[in-house]
């Protein structure tokens, strides 16, 4: 291809990108959505995970955080970070975040989506030309349908890393096209690497999808069988080498998945109704109960016209249509759903791989348009579209927007396609019709985005998170002002703004939401009385004084007692590294959470009273010691227990799976504090320890439980904390603590006075990957105390040092090195081979 012939291809790709991005932005303007309005885009996981993750990326790029790429000191009281970076932040557009102020992180996150859409549209325009030659301007219009498909609008937009999957499909298509032509193996391998490094999850879907397309192209190729088999071998070698180049993302992700808190059990609800599924071919609706496969009316009309185009060989029509049907069916059969999603049912929509079908629909549409379909063939496609509308009209997927796009948009599109065919020999009319078609595609795409977004915004589940506001910025300043890391922690408190507040507003707390929450972290924090959501894949900070003391929290934000903002609390706290006498690493099963906290703290601070049933529906004692609550009707008398504690102590409550209301009262029925609403559900949602109030004079308190459902609670859910004992315990830990604590990006060290013996406890969950040494001995995996890092001091040395190594990274790097060696060998062999071909030997002369 000459530079002159390449220019229209590039301009067409730019046009496709401009239409795709422009239409998306126009829809956002019409909806008043950020950055064009006041309504935040930070819905669902975009607000809970990805805006905070990008805020942390900003901190890393600007040296504004205590951790590094390997470890995150802030979340879950210390958690691995490289796997989060690889999974959620490897879209190259994510790195634009560093060019903006921190309080504008949402803007570059928007650009991740927008620029991914534009790049995907441009690359698809180029790939379609390799699938079959034809007008680059018409290819550009079809590529818009792929880049701003229903999948992108409804599934992809809220997951910036998935947007790289849009780019991966045409990128791999171009690479495999080179395999058919026997060219650019090295560059194609780098394309595979780019697809997998950007996001391995969607890259796997793209690889499966484009391999299927390659197989179809090989079957339809009329070249000799040897050449076709050679193309498949080149593609296989290219894929394996490219994936191996990106091996660290796979090995690190695999090891982290193995060690992560298990996801809730997922069961496929079954295939959607056929009419609902078919309805999703039409634009403008939203129903998550079926794959999101719409690519707009222009590609849809052409796909439906494709089977009627007799100029296309019958075997080509049969094979391509068969591919579309087989892929569509693969989305509703459990074994193939697992195959598309990495051999596991996804914890969420089971139809994330529907992006592959959107790419294939656009390919078939281009194969039809490149042959300039006749009016009769277009009318046949329009007839199928009309039948589809009639058949699926009862579906709840259809909206006013769908009907407007299908009837008005379809009629205009059909008319323009007929004109385009009849005047294909007249260049000026062809340009005018193509321009009109481009305008139609732009308006229809913008209206489709607007329609789907308007439907989604009505759902309370999609209510935006308040990620960056005056309140969150004030909280950020407050947390940083009290940050004394690594001596003590400044905890941002519960998830007020997002499920990852430590990343969003700084500090170091227990809140952490990721697919890679280590099982050790979830178990350690849960055993110490912290709450969790999503079966432990979203951990929370402590709400009780002892839990905060154990984790070295010297400052925290309290949102519950100040409706207009937050209250900053500061109190004496032990350092993050403390000392316990003797060997405290023996495994002991504690009977209660109160005993467990005391053992880890190293002091007795609780009195745990037995409960005596009082008024209300009578509870029953279980054989395992728990209480069974019968439940009570709304407004009826509460099940009550009487407990005796020292006057002036602080009553705390811990019933992790309790669902209902808790109230503590004195002997006269006066509440000791506000009612506590809890929403525990085994084992998805666990309540943390919560304060009930100060025990009144006389030492008697009544715990009243209001719950509509029968359930069990622990035998001793009440613990009474002696604050004076806790203060003495904190004072002792501070007095016997290290003389110096230092922390690097993924390491921590402490120096004790010479001759110190006992167990050094580091208030960080002992996740797999930590290596610790004491007294200059060789580093090894540390022991634990209550799930926290524990290192036994031998008295020979006074320094403890620990460093975190990412499991799976070394093996991944070795695989990458092997793949790089293969690339270099191929490059060297090529440079040696081709110069020899330029100079004929005597025999050839």
KOLDREN-395031 format. One line per 8 residues: number of its first residue (from 1); for each residue z, y, x of C-alpha. Coordinates in steps of 0.5 Angstrom, whole numbers. Each point is the difference from the previous one (the first is absolute). Layout:
! KOLDREN-395031
NUM> Z,Y,X  ... .
This chain:
! KOLDREN-395031
1> 0,0,0  -2,7,3  4,6,0  -4,3,-5  0,-6,-5  8,-1,1  1,8,-2  -1,-2,-8 .
9> 4,-6,1  6,4,3  -1,6,-5  0,-5,-6  6,-3,2  3,7,1  -2,2,-7  3,-7,-3 .
17> 7,2,3  -1,7,-2  -1,-2,-7  6,-5,0  5,5,3  -2,6,-4  0,-4,-7  7,-3,2 .
25> 2,7,1  -3,3,-6  4,-5,-4  6,2,4  -1,7,-2  -1,-1,-7  7,-4,0  4,5,4 .
33> 1,-5,5  3,1,7  -3,3,4  -4,4,-6  6,0,-4  8,-1,-1  0,-7,-2  1,-4,6 .
41> -4,-6,2  6,-4,2  0,-5,-5  3,-7,1  0,-3,7  -4,6,2  6,4,-1  5,-5,2 .
49> -3,-3,6  -6,4,3  2,7,-1  6,-2,4  -3,-4,5  -5,5,2  6,5,0  3,-5,6 .
57> -7,0,3  0,8,0  7,-1,3  -3,-5,6  -6,4,1  5,7,1  6,-4,4  4,2,-6 .
65> 4,-7,-1  4,-4,4  -4,-7,-1  -7,-1,2  -6,-5,-2  4,-6,2  7,2,-4  2,4,-6 .
73> 8,2,1  0,4,-7  -2,-6,-5  4,-5,-2  5,2,6  -5,-2,5  -6,-4,-1  -7,-2,3 .
81> -5,5,-1  -7,-3,4  -2,-4,-6  1,6,-5  -4,4,5  -6,-6,0  0,-1,-7  1,7,-3 .
89> -2,5,5  -6,-3,3  -5,3,-4  -3,5,5  0,6,-5  8,-1,0  0,3,7  -2,7,-3 .
97> 7,1,-2  2,3,7  -5,6,-1  4,2,-6  8,3,-1  5,-5,-2  1,3,-7  -7,-1,-1 .
105> -1,-8,1  -3,-1,-7  -6,4,2  -2,-5,6  2,-6,-5  -5,3,-5  -5,1,6  1,-8,2 .
113> -3,-2,-7  -5,6,-1  -3,-1,7  0,-8,-1  -4,1,-6  -5,4,4  -1,-4,5  -1,-6,-4 .
121> -5,3,-4  -4,2,6  1,-7,3  -2,-3,-6  -7,4,0  -2,-2,6  2,-8,-1  -4,0,-6 .
129> -6,2,4  1,-6,4  0,-4,-6  -7,2,-2  -4,7,2  -1,5,-5  2,7,-2  6,2,4 .
137> 2,6,-6  0,-6,-5  4,-4,4  5,6,1  1,0,-7  2,-7,-1  5,0,6  4,5,-4 .
145> 1,-5,-5  3,-4,5  4,5,3  3,3,-6  0,-7,-4  6,-2,-5  3,-4,5  1,7,5 .
153> 2,4,-6  5,-5,-3  2,-4,6  -2,3,6  2,7,0  8,-1,0  -1,-5,6  -3,5,6 .
161> 0,-6,5  -4,-4,-5  -5,5,-1  -3,-2,7  -2,-6,-3  -5,4,-4  -3,1,7  1,-7,3 .
169> -5,-3,-5  -7,4,2  3,0,7  0,-7,0  -7,-1,-4  -3,4,6  3,-4,5  -2,-7,-4 .
177> -7,4,-1  -1,0,8  2,-7,0  -6,-2,-4  -5,5,5  3,-3,6  3,7,2  6,4,2 .
185> 5,-6,1  5,4,4  0,6,-5  0,-5,-6  6,-3,3  3,7,1  -1,1,-7  3,-6,-2 .
193> 6,2,4  0,7,-3  0,-3,-7  6,-4,1  4,5,5  0,5,-6  3,-5,-5  0,-7,1 .
201> 2,-2,-8  -7,4,-2  -4,-3,6  1,-7,-2  -2,2,-7  -6,3,3  -2,-5,5  0,-5,-6 .
209> -4,4,-4  -5,2,5  -1,-7,3  -2,-2,-7  -5,5,0  -2,-2,7  -1,-8,-3  -4,3,-6 .
217> -5,4,5  0,-6,5  -2,-5,-6  -6,5,-3  -2,2,7  -7,-4,2  1,0,7  0,-7,4 .
225> 7,-4,-1  2,1,7  0,7,0  4,0,-7  5,-5,3  0,5,7  2,6,-5  5,-4,-3 .
233> 3,-2,7  0,7,2  3,3,-6  6,-6,1  1,2,8  0,8,-2  5,-1,-5  5,-5,4 .
241> -1,5,6  1,6,-4  6,-3,-4  3,-2,7  -1,7,2  5,2,-5  4,-6,1  7,5,1 .
249> -1,2,-7  0,-7,-3  5,-3,5  5,5,-1  -1,0,-8  0,-7,0  7,-1,3  3,6,-3 .
257> -2,-3,-7  3,-6,2  7,3,1  -1,5,-5  4,0,-7  -3,-5,-5  -4,4,-5  1,-2,-7 .
265> -3,-6,-3  -7,2,-3  -3,-4,-5  -8,1,-2  1,2,-8  -7,-3,-1  -7,2,0  -1,6,-5 .
273> -4,0,-6  -8,0,1  -1,6,-4  5,4,4  -3,-3,7  -7,2,-2  3,7,-3  2,2,7 .
281> -8,0,2  0,7,-4  3,6,3  6,5,-2  5,-5,-2  7,-3,3  3,-7,-2  3,-3,6 .
289> 0,-7,-4  -7,-1,3  -4,1,7  -2,7,1  -8,-1,1  -3,6,-3  -5,4,4  -3,5,-5 .
297> -6,0,-5  -6,1,6  2,-7,3  2,-4,-6  -7,2,-3  -4,-3,6  5,-6,1  -2,-2,-8 .
305> -7,2,2  0,-5,6  -1,-6,-4  -6,2,-4  -4,3,6  -6,-5,1  -2,3,7  6,-3,3 .
313> 0,-7,2  3,-5,-5  4,-3,5  3,7,3  2,2,-7  3,-7,-1  4,0,6  3,8,0 .
321> 2,-1,-8  3,-6,2  4,3,6  2,5,-5  3,-5,-5  3,-4,5  4,6,3  2,2,-7 .
329> 2,-7,-2  4,0,7  5,5,-2  3,-4,-6  1,-6,3  6,-1,4  -2,-4,6  -6,6,1 .
337> 5,5,-1  4,-2,5  -6,-1,5  -2,7,-1  8,3,1  2,-4,6  1,-7,-3  6,4,-4 .
345> 1,2,-7  1,8,1  6,3,-3  -3,5,-4  -8,0,-3  -3,-7,1  -7,4,0  0,4,6 .
353> -6,-4,3  -4,3,-6  -3,5,5  -4,-5,3  -4,-1,-7  -1,7,0  -3,0,7  -5,-6,-3 .
361> -1,4,-6  -3,6,4  -4,-5,4  -3,-3,-6  -2,7,-3  -3,2,6  -4,-6,1  -3,1,-7 .
369> -1,8,1  -3,-1,6  -6,-4,-4  -1,6,-4  2,-4,-7  -5,1,-6  2,4,-6  0,-7,-4 .
377> 5,-3,5  4,6,0  0,0,-8  2,-8,1  6,3,4  2,5,-5  0,-5,-5  5,-5,4 .
385> 4,6,1  0,2,-8  2,-8,-1  5,1,4  3,6,-3  0,-3,-7  3,-7,3  6,4,3 .
393> 1,5,-5  7,-3,-2  2,0,7  6,5,1  -3,2,7  -5,4,-4  1,7,-1  -3,7,-2 .
401> -2,1,7  -3,-7,1  -5,1,-7  -2,7,3  -2,-3,7  -3,-6,-3  -4,4,-6  -2,7,3 .
409> 0,-2,7  -3,-6,-1  -6,3,-4  -1,5,5  0,-5,6  -5,-4,-4  -5,6,-1  1,2,7 .
417> -2,-7,3  -6,-1,-5  -2,7,3  1,-2,7  -5,-6,-1  -5,4,-4  -1,5,5  2,-4,6 .
425> -7,3,3  2,7,-1  4,2,6  2,7,-3  2,-3,-7  4,-6,4  4,5,3  2,4,-6 .
433> 1,-7,-4  5,-2,6  3,6,0  2,0,-7  2,-7,1  5,2,5  3,5,-4  1,-5,-6 .
441> 3,-5,5  5,6,3  2,2,-7  1,-7,-3  4,-2,6  4,6,0  1,-1,-8  2,-7,2 .
449> 5,2,5  3,5,-5  0,-5,-6  4,-6,4  5,5,3  1,3,-7  2,-7,-2  4,-2,6 .
457> 4,7,-1  3,-2,-7  3,-6,3  7,1,2  0,-5,6  -5,5,3  4,6,0  0,3,6 .
465> 5,0,6  3,7,2  -1,-1,7  -1,7,3  4,5,-4  5,6,1  5,-6,-1  -3,-5,5 .
473> -1,6,5  8,2,-1  2,-7,1  -4,-1,6  3,6,3  7,-3,-2  -1,-7,3  -3,3,7 .
481> 6,5,0  5,-5,0  -4,-5,5  4,-3,5  -4,-6,2  1,-5,4  8,2,-1  0,0,-7 .
489> -5,0,-6  -2,5,-5  -2,-4,-6  -4,3,-5  3,-4,-6  -4,-3,-6  -7,0,-1  0,7,-3 .
497> -7,2,1  -3,-7,2  1,-7,2  0,2,7  4,6,1  2,-1,7  -7,1,2  -1,6,-5 .
505> 6,4,1  2,-3,7  7,-3,2  2,-7,0  2,-4,-6  -1,-7,-3  -6,2,-5  -6,-3,2 .
513> -6,-3,-4  -5,-4,3  -3,-7,0  3,-1,6  7,1,-1  3,-5,5  4,-6,-4  6,2,5 .
521> 0,7,-2  0,-2,-7  5,-5,0  5,4,5  0,6,-4  1,-4,-7  6,-4,3  3,7,2 .
529> -1,3,-7  -6,4,0  -5,-1,-6  -7,-2,0  -6,0,-4  -6,-5,-1  4,-6,3  2,4,6 .
537> -7,3,2  3,7,-1  7,1,3  5,5,-2  5,4,4  8,-1,-1  3,4,-6  7,-2,3 .
545> 5,3,6  0,-7,3  -7,-2,0  -1,7,3  5,-1,5  -3,-6,3  -7,3,1  3,6,3 .
553> -2,5,-5  3,6,1  -4,5,-5  -3,-2,-6  -3,3,-6  2,-1,-7  -4,1,-6  4,-3,-6 .
561> 5,6,0  -4,6,0  -6,0,-5  -3,6,3  0,-2,7  3,-4,5  7,0,3  1,-1,8 .
569> 6,-4,2  2,-1,7  6,-4,2  3,-3,6  -4,-7,2  0,-5,5  -6,0,5  -6,-4,-1 .
577> 3,-4,6  7,-3,-1  4,-5,3  4,-6,-3  5,-4,4  -1,-7,2  -7,-4,-2  -1,2,-7 .
585> -7,-3,-1  2,-7,-3  -3,-1,-7  5,1,-5  -1,-1,-8  4,6,-3  2,-1,-7  -1,7,-3 .
593> -4,6,2  7,3,2  2,-5,5  -7,0,3  0,8,1  7,-1,3  -2,-5,5  -6,4,2 .
601> 4,6,0  6,-3,4  5,2,-4  4,-1,-7  -1,6,-5  -1,-3,-7  5,-3,-5  -4,-5,-4 .
609> 3,-1,-7  0,-5,-5  -3,2,-7  3,-2,-6  -4,0,-7  2,6,-5  -3,2,-6  -7,-1,-2 .
617> -4,-6,0  3,-5,4  -3,-2,6  0,-8,3  2,-2,6  -5,-4,4  1,-6,5  -2,4,5 .
625> 5,5,-1  -5,5,-3  1,3,-7  -5,-1,-6  -1,6,-4  -2,-1,-7  -3,7,-1  1,5,-6 .
633> -4,3,-5  -2,8,1  6,4,-1  5,-6,-1  6,-1,4  0,-1,7  2,-6,4  6,2,4 .
641> 4,-2,6  6,3,3  1,0,8  6,2,4  -1,4,6  4,5,4  1,7,-3  -5,5,4 .
649> -5,-5,2  -7,0,-1  -3,-5,-5  -7,-3,2  -4,-5,-5  -5,-5,3  -4,-4,-5  -7,-1,3 .
657> -3,-3,-6  4,4,-6  -5,3,-5  4,5,-4  5,6,0  7,0,4  6,5,-1  6,0,3 .
665> 6,3,-4  8,1,1  5,-3,-5  -1,5,-5  -8,-1,0  -1,6,4  -7,-1,4  2,0,8 .
673> -8,2,1  -6,1,-3  -3,-7,-3  -5,-4,4  -6,-2,-2  -3,-7,3  -6,-3,0  1,-7,4 .
681> -5,-6,-1  1,-6,4  -3,0,5  -5,6,-1  5,6,-1  6,0,4  6,5,-1  4,3,6 .
689> 7,1,0  2,6,-4  6,4,-1  4,0,-6  5,6,1  7,1,3  5,-5,-3  5,3,-4 .
697> 8,1,1  3,-7,-2  -6,-4,3  -3,-2,-6  -7,1,-2  -5,-3,-5  -7,-2,1  -4,0,-6 .
705> -7,-3,0  -5,1,-6  -6,-4,1  -5,-3,-6  -1,-6,4  4,-6,2  1,-1,7  4,-2,6 .
713> 4,5,5  4,-2,6  7,-2,0  2,6,4  -4,6,-2  5,5,2  2,2,7  5,6,1 .
721> -1,3,6  6,3,4  -3,7,3  6,0,5  -2,-7,3  -7,2,0  1,6,4  5,-4,5 .
729> -6,-5,1  -5,5,1  5,4,5  1,-7,4  -8,-1,0  -1,7,3  5,-1,5  -2,-6,3 .
737> -7,1,-1  -5,1,6  0,6,4  -7,1,0  -6,-2,-5  -7,1,1  -6,-2,-4  -8,0,2 .
745> -5,-1,-5  1,-8,-1  6,-1,5  8,2,-1  5,0,6  7,1,0  5,1,6  8,-3,-1 .
753> 5,2,5  1,-5,6  3,-7,-2  -1,1,-7  0,-7,-4  -2,-2,-7  -6,0,-4  -4,7,0 .
761> -3,1,-7  -6,4,-2  -1,2,-7  -7,-2,0  -3,-6,-4  -1,-6,5  -7,-1,-2  -5,-5,4 .
769> -2,4,7  6,3,2  2,-2,8  7,2,2  3,-1,7  7,2,2  3,1,7  -7,-1,3 .
777> -1,-7,-2  -7,-2,-3  -2,3,-7  0,-5,-5  0,0,-8  7,3,-2  5,-3,-4  2,3,-7 .
785> 6,2,-4  -1,1,-7  -7,0,2  0,6,5  -1,-1,7  6,-2,4  0,-1,7  6,-4,4 .
793> 3,4,6  2,-4,6  4,5,3  -4,0,6  -4,6,-2  0,6,-5  -7,1,-2  -3,-3,-6 .
801> -8,1,-1  -4,-2,-5  -8,0,-1  -4,-2,-6  -7,-4,2  -5,0,-6  -1,-8,-2  -7,-2,1 .
809> -2,6,4  -1,-4,6  -4,-5,-3  -5,5,-3  -1,3,6  -2,-6,4  -5,-2,-6  -3,8,1 .
817> 0,-1,7  -4,-7,-1  -5,4,-5  -1,6,5  -2,-5,6  -5,-3,-5  -3,6,-2  0,2,8 .
825> -3,-6,1  -6,1,-5  -1,7,2  -1,-2,8  -4,-6,-2  -4,4,-4  -1,6,5  -2,-6,5 .
833> -5,-3,-5  -4,5,-2  -2,4,7  -2,-7,2  -5,0,-7  -3,6,2  -3,-2,7  -4,-6,-1 .
841> 0,-6,5  -6,-3,4  0,-5,-5  -1,5,-6  -5,4,4 .
